[in-house]
Amino acid sequence: MPSTTAAFLSFRLGGTDGVSVVTDTWRSALSELGFRTVTVAGAGPVDHVVPGLGLDALDAPSPAELERTLATIDLVVVENLLTIPLNLP
């Protein structure tokens, strides 16, 4: 049976900031439960970079690109993506 895949979606991941640290904690917990995990963000050392998600993006991300990126994902965990008013698109 294929494993369930969880994606962590944010504006930036992979650093030492709070969002990245909390995301790593959740990734570890879900991995222990048998999930395969991937990261999706506008910046950082992530599995999938989606232009338009970054803090300094001038344009919103393409809905079609987000849909393609998340097409095989079973669970999406959104981390702080809409809480900082720096990327209004």
Sequence and secondary structure as in RCSB ss.txt:
>XXXX:A:sequence
MPSTTAAFLSFRLGGTDGVSVVTDTWRSALSELGFRTVTVAGAGPVDHVVPGLGLDALDAPSPAELERTLATIDL
VVVENLLTIPLNLP
>XXXX:A:secstr
    EEEEEEEE SSSSHHHHHHHHHHHHHHHTT EEEEEEEESS SEE TT STT SS   HHHHHHHHTT SE
EEE STTSSTT   
